[in-house]
Amino acid sequence: MDSNKILNDWNRLIEYVDKHSTGEQNKNIHRMLTHFEDRFIDAPASSRPNHHNCFVGGLLDHTLRVIDTSLKVKRMFELLGVTVKALDSEVVLGAMFHDLGKIGDLNEPYYINQTDEWRRNKLNEWYTFNDKLEPLSVTDRALWLLQHFDIKVSQEVWKAIKMSDGLFDEGNISLYRKHDTYNILHYIVHFADWMSTIAEKQLYKQSTDTDEEPDQSTITKTPKAKKDVDLKIENLKEKFNELFPS
C-alpha cells in the first residue's frame, strides 16, 4: 500500500471521528490517534499474507472497511424491518475500535517484524507477536486503551468491541446464545468484521493469482529495503505534520 493510499485512509478516519464524536470524546479520540499516529502508518492487520491485510497500513485499511460495512449492515437490518437501537455514531465507534488492541500498548507495537528466516520462508510469517506486551486479548487491550485515554463509550459500544470476534471467541458463546433482538450492535460489528476479513483474503488471493508474490523484504526490512521503506514513512510523516500541525 503506497503512502498516498495510507494518507487518504488516515484522512477518512479523521473525518469519521469528527462526524461521529463531539466534545471531550472527540478531543480524547484525537489525543489517542495523535499518540499512535506513526504506529497506524506501520500496523498490519495480521501476521501472514494468507490471513488478511498483512502489510503496512493494513490495520487502518481494515478498520475503515469494517466501519463502512457496519453502516451497510445496519441499513440492511433496517430494510428488513428490524429496529436498531444503536445510532450511526455508535456503529462507527464500535467498528473503529474493534481491533484497536492490534496497535499494541502505549509504547510497544502488537506486531513486530519476523526475523526468524525459517518461519518467514517456510511458514510465510512476515510478522510475529511482540512478547513485550502484557498477555491480553485484542479486544481487552482495545478497551484498556479507551479507558486510558478517557474515551467514554456507551454500554452497547463497549459490548460490541468486547464481542467483535463473535463465536470465534469461546468466551462469547453464552452471550451470543442469548438472542438479543434489540441491542444488536455486537452482531453488526461482528458481521462487518467477518465480511471484511473474507473480502481481504479474497483480494489477496486474486492478487497472487495474477501477480508475483509480494517482496517479503519490504516487510522484514532488510538493510536496502529498510532504507526505502523508512524514506517513504518519513515522507508520509511530513505530510501528516503539514495537515495536522501540533
Residue pairs with C-beta under 8 A, 6 or more apart in sequence:
1 55
1 56
1 57
1 58
1 61
2 232
3 232
3 233
3 235
3 236
3 239
5 57
5 61
6 41
6 56
6 57
6 60
6 236
7 236
7 239
7 240
9 57
9 60
9 61
9 64
10 40
10 41
10 60
10 240
11 243
12 64
13 33
13 60
13 63
13 64
13 96
14 33
14 244
16 64
16 67
16 92
16 96
17 26
17 29
17 30
17 33
17 96
18 26
19 92
20 88
20 89
20 92
20 93
21 29
21 89
21 93
24 150
24 152
25 151
25 152
25 153
28 149
28 150
28 151
29 149
29 151
31 149
32 145
32 149
32 151
33 40
34 244
34 246
35 106
35 149
36 103
37 240
37 244
38 233
38 237
39 103
39 104
39 109
40 59
40 60
40 103
41 56
41 57
41 60
41 233
41 236
41 237
42 56
42 57
42 109
42 233
43 56
43 57
43 58
43 59
43 60
43 102
43 103
43 109
43 110
43 111
44 53
44 54
44 55
44 56
44 58
44 59
44 111
44 126
44 127
45 51
45 52
45 53
45 54
45 58
45 59
45 61
45 62
45 99
45 102
45 200
46 52
46 53
46 54
46 58
46 127
47 54
47 111
47 114
47 125
47 126
47 127
47 128
47 129
48 54
48 123
48 124
48 125
48 126
48 127
49 55
49 124
49 126
49 204
49 214
50 124
50 201
50 204
51 201
52 58
52 62
52 197
52 200
52 201
52 204
53 59
53 61
53 62
53 200
54 126
54 127
54 204
54 219
55 214
55 219
56 218
56 219
56 229
59 99
59 102
59 103
62 99
62 196
62 197
62 200
63 95
63 96
63 98
63 99
65 196
65 199
65 200
66 95
66 98
66 99
66 189
66 192
66 193
66 196
67 92
67 95
67 96
67 192
69 95
69 191
69 192
69 195
69 196
70 91
70 92
70 94
70 95
70 188
70 189
70 192
71 88
71 91
71 92
72 192
73 188
73 191
73 192
73 195
74 84
74 86
74 88
74 91
74 188
77 84
77 184
77 188
78 84
82 181
82 184
83 182
84 184
84 185
84 188
85 156
85 182
85 183
85 184
85 185
86 94
86 156
86 157
86 160
86 183
86 184
86 185
86 188
90 153
90 154
90 156
90 157
90 160
90 185
91 185
91 188
91 189
93 153
93 157
94 153
94 156
94 157
94 160
94 161
94 164
94 185
94 186
94 188
94 189
95 189
95 192
95 193
97 142
97 146
97 153
97 157
97 161
98 139
98 142
98 160
98 161
98 164
98 189
98 193
99 138
99 142
99 164
99 193
100 141
100 142
100 145
100 146
100 161
101 110
101 136
101 137
101 138
101 139
101 140
101 141
101 142
101 144
101 145
102 110
102 111
102 138
103 109
103 110
103 145
104 110
104 111
104 130
104 133
104 141
105 133
105 134
105 141
105 145
106 148
108 130
108 132
108 133
109 130
110 129
110 130
110 133
110 138
110 141
111 127
111 128
111 129
111 130
112 127
112 128
112 129
112 130
113 126
113 127
113 128
113 219
113 220
113 221
114 120
114 125
114 126
114 127
114 128
114 220
115 220
116 125
116 128
119 125
119 128
120 126
120 216
120 220
126 216
126 219
126 220
127 219
133 141
134 141
136 144
137 169
138 165
139 161
139 162
139 163
139 164
139 165
139 169
140 162
142 161
143 158
143 161
143 162
146 153
146 161
153 161
156 183
156 185
156 186
157 185
159 183
159 185
159 186
160 185
160 186
160 188
160 189
160 190
161 189
162 186
163 169
163 172
163 175
163 176
163 186
163 189
163 190
164 186
164 189
164 190
164 193
165 172
165 190
165 193
166 172
166 176
166 190
166 193
166 194
167 173
167 176
175 186
207 214
215 225
217 224
217 225
218 225
218 228
218 229
221 229
